[in-house]
């Protein structure tokens, strides 16, 4: 009897372990934001590319191509002037609206937050 119970218990633990694993797996698939312009990297084409052609995990395709920043900018305003038209083209919307949105958001983005 005890033997069967023990087996049942261990089965239960294994099942729980699997669920935990699945939860972590799903939890790990959160959407990252580009660390240059702050836009979400939802789909594969959203990701920038490294020099070897692999996808960047932290920069988007508008900001980062072939291992380098597309817009060589010294500060946020410089970046907005150069990048906003490209971002507007890729994401849709007007250049002016993109600039307004980004001006706020970019303060939190690693490339510009001074962190
Ligand atoms: Zn970006």
Backbone and ligand atoms as CSV (ligand in chain L), in Angstrom:
chain,resi,resn,atom,element,x,y,z
A,1,UNK,N,N,0.833,-1.224,0.000
A,1,UNK,CA,C,0.000,0.000,0.000
A,1,UNK,C,C,0.861,1.265,0.000
A,2,UNK,N,N,1.785,1.258,0.965
A,2,UNK,CA,C,2.657,2.440,1.097
A,2,UNK,C,C,3.446,2.665,-0.201
A,3,UNK,N,N,3.770,1.548,-0.789
A,3,UNK,CA,C,4.550,1.602,-2.015
A,3,UNK,C,C,3.785,2.349,-3.122
A,4,UNK,N,N,2.521,1.966,-3.270
A,4,UNK,CA,C,1.695,2.603,-4.295
A,4,UNK,C,C,1.530,4.084,-4.003
A,5,UNK,N,N,1.304,4.378,-2.719
A,5,UNK,CA,C,1.096,5.777,-2.344
A,5,UNK,C,C,2.333,6.620,-2.689
A,6,UNK,N,N,3.486,6.032,-2.395
A,6,UNK,CA,C,4.738,6.737,-2.666
A,6,UNK,C,C,4.879,7.024,-4.171
A,7,UNK,N,N,4.528,6.018,-4.940
A,7,UNK,CA,C,4.631,6.199,-6.389
A,7,UNK,C,C,3.700,7.309,-6.871
A,8,UNK,N,N,2.478,7.294,-6.298
A,8,UNK,CA,C,1.507,8.326,-6.675
A,8,UNK,C,C,2.035,9.715,-6.317
A,9,UNK,N,N,2.643,9.789,-5.123
A,9,UNK,CA,C,3.177,11.076,-4.676
A,9,UNK,C,C,4.256,11.581,-5.634
A,10,UNK,N,N,5.148,10.692,-5.985
A,10,UNK,CA,C,6.258,11.130,-6.823
A,10,UNK,C,C,5.750,11.522,-8.213
A,11,UNK,N,N,4.694,10.840,-8.645
A,11,UNK,CA,C,4.094,11.198,-9.932
A,11,UNK,C,C,3.547,12.626,-9.867
A,12,UNK,N,N,2.910,12.900,-8.698
A,12,UNK,CA,C,2.307,14.215,-8.514
A,12,UNK,C,C,3.408,15.292,-8.555
A,13,UNK,N,N,4.513,14.993,-7.894
A,13,UNK,CA,C,5.595,15.982,-7.853
A,13,UNK,C,C,6.169,16.236,-9.246
A,14,UNK,N,N,6.279,15.161,-9.980
A,14,UNK,CA,C,6.809,15.318,-11.333
A,14,UNK,C,C,5.892,16.206,-12.176
A,15,UNK,N,N,4.578,15.953,-12.016
A,15,UNK,CA,C,3.611,16.745,-12.774
A,15,UNK,C,C,3.717,18.218,-12.386
A,16,UNK,N,N,3.884,18.455,-11.078
A,16,UNK,CA,C,4.007,19.841,-10.629
A,16,UNK,C,C,5.263,20.483,-11.205
A,17,UNK,N,N,6.330,19.683,-11.205
A,17,UNK,CA,C,7.589,20.186,-11.739
A,17,UNK,C,C,7.438,20.591,-13.195
A,18,UNK,N,N,6.716,19.796,-13.935
A,18,UNK,CA,C,6.499,20.110,-15.338
A,18,UNK,C,C,5.737,21.418,-15.511
A,19,UNK,N,N,4.741,21.580,-14.636
A,19,UNK,CA,C,3.954,22.816,-14.734
A,19,UNK,C,C,4.820,24.035,-14.437
A,20,UNK,N,N,5.658,23.901,-13.405
A,20,UNK,CA,C,6.555,25.015,-13.064
A,20,UNK,C,C,7.466,25.339,-14.235
A,21,UNK,N,N,7.946,24.286,-14.842
A,21,UNK,CA,C,8.847,24.477,-15.972
A,21,UNK,C,C,8.123,25.223,-17.095
A,22,UNK,N,N,6.902,24.792,-17.375
A,22,UNK,CA,C,6.133,25.434,-18.429
A,22,UNK,C,C,5.884,26.904,-18.110
A,23,UNK,N,N,5.595,27.156,-16.828
A,23,UNK,CA,C,5.309,28.534,-16.455
A,23,UNK,C,C,6.543,29.408,-16.685
A,24,UNK,N,N,7.682,28.883,-16.260
A,24,UNK,CA,C,8.920,29.637,-16.468
A,24,UNK,C,C,9.182,29.852,-17.950
A,25,UNK,N,N,8.898,28.816,-18.700
A,25,UNK,CA,C,9.143,28.895,-20.138
A,25,UNK,C,C,8.279,29.990,-20.759
A,26,UNK,N,N,6.989,29.971,-20.428
A,26,UNK,CA,C,6.074,30.984,-20.956
A,26,UNK,C,C,6.465,32.361,-20.430
A,27,UNK,N,N,6.822,32.404,-19.137
A,27,UNK,CA,C,7.203,33.689,-18.533
A,27,UNK,C,C,8.437,34.277,-19.179
A,28,UNK,N,N,9.317,33.400,-19.662
A,28,UNK,CA,C,10.555,33.871,-20.275
A,28,UNK,C,C,10.346,34.457,-21.650
A,29,UNK,N,N,9.130,34.294,-22.183
A,29,UNK,CA,C,8.896,34.783,-23.530
A,29,UNK,C,C,8.280,36.178,-23.524
A,30,UNK,N,N,8.657,36.965,-22.545
A,30,UNK,CA,C,8.129,38.323,-22.514
A,30,UNK,C,C,8.720,39.119,-23.673
A,31,UNK,N,N,8.017,40.174,-24.040
A,31,UNK,CA,C,8.479,41.001,-25.151
A,31,UNK,C,C,9.521,41.993,-24.641
A,32,UNK,N,N,10.653,42.047,-25.302
A,32,UNK,CA,C,11.685,43.009,-24.943
A,32,UNK,C,C,11.477,44.309,-25.708
A,33,UNK,N,N,11.991,45.383,-25.132
A,33,UNK,CA,C,11.949,46.669,-25.817
A,33,UNK,C,C,13.330,46.972,-26.383
A,34,UNK,N,N,13.348,47.630,-27.530
A,34,UNK,CA,C,14.608,48.075,-28.109
A,34,UNK,C,C,15.295,49.020,-27.124
A,35,UNK,N,N,16.576,48.786,-26.875
A,35,UNK,CA,C,17.294,49.605,-25.902
A,35,UNK,C,C,17.833,50.888,-26.517
A,36,UNK,N,N,17.372,51.211,-27.709
A,36,UNK,CA,C,17.742,52.471,-28.344
A,36,UNK,C,C,16.519,53.363,-28.545
A,37,UNK,N,N,15.430,52.790,-29.109
A,37,UNK,CA,C,14.245,53.609,-29.366
A,37,UNK,C,C,13.066,53.241,-28.457
A,38,UNK,N,N,13.156,52.128,-27.742
A,38,UNK,CA,C,12.130,51.774,-26.781
A,38,UNK,C,C,10.924,51.032,-27.339
A,39,UNK,N,N,10.915,50.795,-28.635
A,39,UNK,CA,C,9.787,50.067,-29.211
A,39,UNK,C,C,9.895,48.573,-28.907
A,40,UNK,N,N,8.741,47.923,-28.780
A,40,UNK,CA,C,8.709,46.502,-28.451
A,40,UNK,C,C,9.217,45.658,-29.614
A,41,UNK,N,N,9.980,44.619,-29.269
A,41,UNK,CA,C,10.475,43.690,-30.281
A,41,UNK,C,C,9.545,42.476,-30.280
A,42,UNK,N,N,8.474,42.586,-31.052
A,42,UNK,CA,C,7.445,41.540,-31.016
A,42,UNK,C,C,7.711,40.415,-31.993
A,43,UNK,N,N,8.060,40.772,-33.193
A,43,UNK,CA,C,8.221,39.764,-34.239
A,43,UNK,C,C,9.669,39.720,-34.692
A,44,UNK,N,N,10.009,38.654,-35.386
A,44,UNK,CA,C,11.392,38.493,-35.819
A,44,UNK,C,C,11.886,39.686,-36.638
A,45,UNK,N,N,11.098,40.217,-37.584
A,45,UNK,CA,C,11.597,41.361,-38.381
A,45,UNK,C,C,11.805,42.625,-37.552
A,46,UNK,N,N,11.255,42.649,-36.337
A,46,UNK,CA,C,11.452,43.818,-35.474
A,46,UNK,C,C,12.878,43.879,-34.933
A,47,UNK,N,N,13.540,42.737,-34.887
A,47,UNK,CA,C,14.871,42.680,-34.291
A,47,UNK,C,C,15.943,43.149,-35.268
A,48,UNK,N,N,16.891,43.920,-34.750
A,48,UNK,CA,C,18.045,44.311,-35.541
A,48,UNK,C,C,18.941,43.114,-35.782
A,49,UNK,N,N,19.960,43.310,-36.585
A,49,UNK,CA,C,20.851,42.194,-36.910
A,49,UNK,C,C,22.284,42.486,-36.475
A,50,UNK,N,N,22.946,41.419,-36.035
A,50,UNK,CA,C,24.365,41.507,-35.692
A,50,UNK,C,C,25.203,41.371,-36.959
A,51,UNK,N,N,26.498,41.586,-36.795
A,51,UNK,CA,C,27.407,41.525,-37.941
A,51,UNK,C,C,27.335,40.182,-38.666
A,52,UNK,N,N,27.120,39.116,-37.895
A,52,UNK,CA,C,27.070,37.772,-38.498
A,52,UNK,C,C,25.673,37.414,-39.000
A,53,UNK,N,N,24.739,38.378,-38.949
A,53,UNK,CA,C,23.400,38.126,-39.479
A,53,UNK,C,C,22.411,37.600,-38.458
A,54,UNK,N,N,22.893,37.285,-37.247
A,54,UNK,CA,C,21.980,36.812,-36.217
A,54,UNK,C,C,21.161,37.987,-35.687
A,55,UNK,N,N,20.041,37.662,-35.040
A,55,UNK,CA,C,19.154,38.717,-34.560
A,55,UNK,C,C,19.652,39.296,-33.244
A,56,UNK,N,N,19.540,40.611,-33.126
A,56,UNK,CA,C,19.886,41.259,-31.863
A,56,UNK,C,C,18.758,41.053,-30.866
A,57,UNK,N,N,19.120,40.779,-29.622
A,57,UNK,CA,C,18.105,40.593,-28.598
A,57,UNK,C,C,17.696,41.897,-27.947
A,58,UNK,N,N,18.430,42.967,-28.190
A,58,UNK,CA,C,18.151,44.206,-27.465
A,58,UNK,C,C,17.890,45.411,-28.368
A,59,UNK,N,N,18.180,45.327,-29.653
A,59,UNK,CA,C,17.929,46.463,-30.537
A,59,UNK,C,C,17.014,46.073,-31.692
A,60,UNK,N,N,16.251,47.071,-32.178
A,60,UNK,CA,C,15.302,46.804,-33.254
A,60,UNK,C,C,15.947,47.012,-34.621
A,61,UNK,N,N,15.211,46.620,-35.644
A,61,UNK,CA,C,15.750,46.658,-36.999
A,61,UNK,C,C,15.880,48.082,-37.530
A,62,UNK,N,N,15.138,49.028,-36.942
A,62,UNK,CA,C,15.255,50.418,-37.378
A,62,UNK,C,C,16.551,51.030,-36.830
A,63,UNK,N,N,16.885,50.667,-35.592
A,63,UNK,CA,C,18.045,51.271,-34.921
A,63,UNK,C,C,19.361,50.574,-35.236
A,64,UNK,N,N,19.310,49.294,-35.500
A,64,UNK,CA,C,20.527,48.487,-35.447
A,64,UNK,C,C,20.573,47.509,-36.607
A,65,UNK,N,N,21.587,47.624,-37.442
A,65,UNK,CA,C,21.745,46.736,-38.594
A,65,UNK,C,C,23.204,46.307,-38.723
A,66,UNK,N,N,23.436,45.026,-38.970
A,66,UNK,CA,C,24.784,44.504,-39.194
A,66,UNK,C,C,25.757,44.890,-38.080
A,67,UNK,N,N,25.270,44.850,-36.850
A,67,UNK,CA,C,26.147,45.066,-35.702
A,67,UNK,C,C,26.458,46.518,-35.389
A,68,UNK,N,N,25.734,47.461,-36.003
A,68,UNK,CA,C,26.017,48.868,-35.732
A,68,UNK,C,C,24.724,49.683,-35.702
A,69,UNK,N,N,24.749,50.784,-34.964
A,69,UNK,CA,C,23.599,51.669,-34.963
A,69,UNK,C,C,23.416,52.323,-36.329
A,70,UNK,N,N,22.180,52.361,-36.795
A,70,UNK,CA,C,21.876,52.987,-38.081
A,70,UNK,C,C,22.029,54.500,-37.976
A,71,UNK,N,N,21.571,55.045,-36.853
A,71,UNK,CA,C,21.608,56.489,-36.657
A,71,UNK,C,C,22.697,56.835,-35.650
A,72,UNK,N,N,23.758,57.385,-36.148
A,72,UNK,CA,C,24.861,57.773,-35.283
A,72,UNK,C,C,24.497,59.077,-34.601
A,73,UNK,N,N,24.057,58.984,-33.352
A,73,UNK,CA,C,23.531,60.164,-32.670
A,73,UNK,C,C,24.247,60.413,-31.355
A,74,UNK,N,N,24.448,61.685,-31.043
A,74,UNK,CA,C,25.173,62.042,-29.829
A,74,UNK,C,C,24.251,62.157,-28.623
A,75,UNK,N,N,22.990,62.505,-28.858
A,75,UNK,CA,C,22.041,62.573,-27.740
A,75,UNK,C,C,20.622,62.288,-28.243
A,76,UNK,N,N,19.670,62.377,-27.326
A,76,UNK,CA,C,18.292,62.009,-27.651
A,76,UNK,C,C,17.742,62.860,-28.798
A,77,UNK,N,N,17.948,64.158,-28.744
A,77,UNK,CA,C,17.386,65.032,-29.773
A,77,UNK,C,C,17.989,64.755,-31.148
A,78,UNK,N,N,19.289,64.529,-31.131
A,78,UNK,CA,C,19.978,64.179,-32.364
A,78,UNK,C,C,19.412,62.873,-32.923
A,79,UNK,N,N,19.223,61.924,-32.027
A,79,UNK,CA,C,18.668,60.626,-32.425
A,79,UNK,C,C,17.267,60.785,-33.005
A,80,UNK,N,N,16.435,61.581,-32.328
A,80,UNK,CA,C,15.054,61.764,-32.784
A,80,UNK,C,C,15.014,62.381,-34.172
A,81,UNK,N,N,15.854,63.378,-34.403
A,81,UNK,CA,C,15.891,64.030,-35.710
A,81,UNK,C,C,16.239,63.029,-36.804
A,82,UNK,N,N,17.217,62.171,-36.504
A,82,UNK,CA,C,17.680,61.226,-37.518
A,82,UNK,C,C,16.787,59.984,-37.624
A,83,UNK,N,N,16.296,59.514,-36.495
A,83,UNK,CA,C,15.621,58.209,-36.495
A,83,UNK,C,C,14.103,58.295,-36.627
A,84,UNK,N,N,13.500,59.389,-36.178
A,84,UNK,CA,C,12.033,59.471,-36.169
A,84,UNK,C,C,11.403,59.199,-37.549
A,85,UNK,N,N,11.955,59.745,-38.628
A,85,UNK,CA,C,11.360,59.452,-39.941
A,85,UNK,C,C,11.392,57.955,-40.277
A,86,UNK,N,N,12.494,57.278,-39.901
A,86,UNK,CA,C,12.601,55.840,-40.171
A,86,UNK,C,C,11.645,55.042,-39.289
A,87,UNK,N,N,11.556,55.461,-38.030
A,87,UNK,CA,C,10.650,54.772,-37.106
A,87,UNK,C,C,9.207,54.955,-37.569
A,88,UNK,N,N,8.864,56.172,-37.985
A,88,UNK,CA,C,7.509,56.446,-38.475
A,88,UNK,C,C,7.196,55.584,-39.690
A,89,UNK,N,N,8.198,55.430,-40.559
A,89,UNK,CA,C,8.006,54.632,-41.767
A,89,UNK,C,C,7.759,53.166,-41.398
A,90,UNK,N,N,8.519,52.677,-40.415
A,90,UNK,CA,C,8.432,51.265,-40.044
A,90,UNK,C,C,7.200,50.980,-39.193
A,91,UNK,N,N,6.937,51.848,-38.227
A,91,UNK,CA,C,5.855,51.587,-37.269
A,91,UNK,C,C,4.531,52.195,-37.709
A,92,UNK,N,N,4.593,53.126,-38.623
A,92,UNK,CA,C,3.387,53.844,-39.012
A,92,UNK,C,C,3.195,55.050,-38.107
A,93,UNK,N,N,2.405,56.011,-38.556
A,93,UNK,CA,C,2.181,57.219,-37.769
A,93,UNK,C,C,3.025,58.365,-38.283
A,94,UNK,N,N,2.764,59.543,-37.743
A,94,UNK,CA,C,3.467,60.726,-38.229
A,94,UNK,C,C,4.794,60.908,-37.502
A,95,UNK,N,N,5.729,61.555,-38.166
A,95,UNK,CA,C,7.043,61.806,-37.582
A,95,UNK,C,C,6.910,62.646,-36.311
A,96,UNK,N,N,6.018,63.648,-36.358
A,96,UNK,CA,C,5.833,64.527,-35.202
A,96,UNK,C,C,5.340,63.777,-33.984
A,97,UNK,N,N,4.400,62.878,-34.209
A,97,UNK,CA,C,3.838,62.121,-33.098
A,97,UNK,C,C,4.873,61.155,-32.522
A,98,UNK,N,N,5.620,60.526,-33.392
A,98,UNK,CA,C,6.690,59.618,-32.952
A,98,UNK,C,C,7.678,60.387,-32.080
A,99,UNK,N,N,8.059,61.566,-32.539
A,99,UNK,CA,C,9.026,62.375,-31.774
A,99,UNK,C,C,8.501,62.702,-30.385
A,100,UNK,N,N,7.214,63.114,-30.329
A,100,UNK,CA,C,6.613,63.472,-29.040
A,100,UNK,C,C,6.613,62.271,-28.100
A,101,UNK,N,N,6.196,61.118,-28.624
A,101,UNK,CA,C,6.124,59.910,-27.802
A,101,UNK,C,C,7.506,59.514,-27.316
A,102,UNK,N,N,8.451,59.520,-28.244
A,102,UNK,CA,C,9.786,59.032,-27.909
A,102,UNK,C,C,10.514,59.957,-26.932
A,103,UNK,N,N,10.285,61.229,-27.046
A,103,UNK,CA,C,10.971,62.171,-26.166
A,103,UNK,C,C,10.760,61.798,-24.704
A,104,UNK,N,N,9.530,61.369,-24.402
A,104,UNK,CA,C,9.231,60.922,-23.041
A,104,UNK,C,C,9.853,59.563,-22.763
A,105,UNK,N,N,9.619,58.639,-23.697
A,105,UNK,CA,C,9.997,57.239,-23.462
A,105,UNK,C,C,11.509,57.036,-23.433
A,106,UNK,N,N,12.221,57.816,-24.199
A,106,UNK,CA,C,13.654,57.553,-24.350
A,106,UNK,C,C,14.448,57.822,-23.077
A,107,UNK,N,N,13.851,58.572,-22.157
A,107,UNK,CA,C,14.557,58.808,-20.885
A,107,UNK,C,C,14.756,57.513,-20.115
A,108,UNK,N,N,13.918,56.520,-20.398
A,108,UNK,CA,C,13.996,55.243,-19.675
A,108,UNK,C,C,14.792,54.195,-20.445
A,109,UNK,N,N,15.160,54.527,-21.665
A,109,UNK,CA,C,15.825,53.552,-22.523
A,109,UNK,C,C,17.340,53.537,-22.240
A,110,UNK,N,N,17.928,52.341,-22.103
A,110,UNK,CA,C,19.345,52.235,-21.714
A,110,UNK,C,C,20.310,53.102,-22.526
A,111,UNK,N,N,20.113,53.198,-23.843
A,111,UNK,CA,C,21.087,53.944,-24.648
A,111,UNK,C,C,21.134,55.409,-24.258
A,112,UNK,N,N,20.016,55.938,-23.734
A,112,UNK,CA,C,19.927,57.369,-23.463
A,112,UNK,C,C,19.784,57.723,-21.994
A,113,UNK,N,N,19.561,56.725,-21.150
A,113,UNK,CA,C,19.286,57.013,-19.738
A,113,UNK,C,C,20.565,57.312,-18.963
A,114,UNK,N,N,21.706,57.136,-19.613
A,114,UNK,CA,C,22.971,57.411,-18.964
A,114,UNK,C,C,23.391,56.306,-18.014
A,115,UNK,N,N,22.660,55.213,-18.035
A,115,UNK,CA,C,22.990,54.095,-17.144
A,115,UNK,C,C,24.158,53.280,-17.704
L,1,ZN,ZN,ZN,15.047,50.704,-31.908
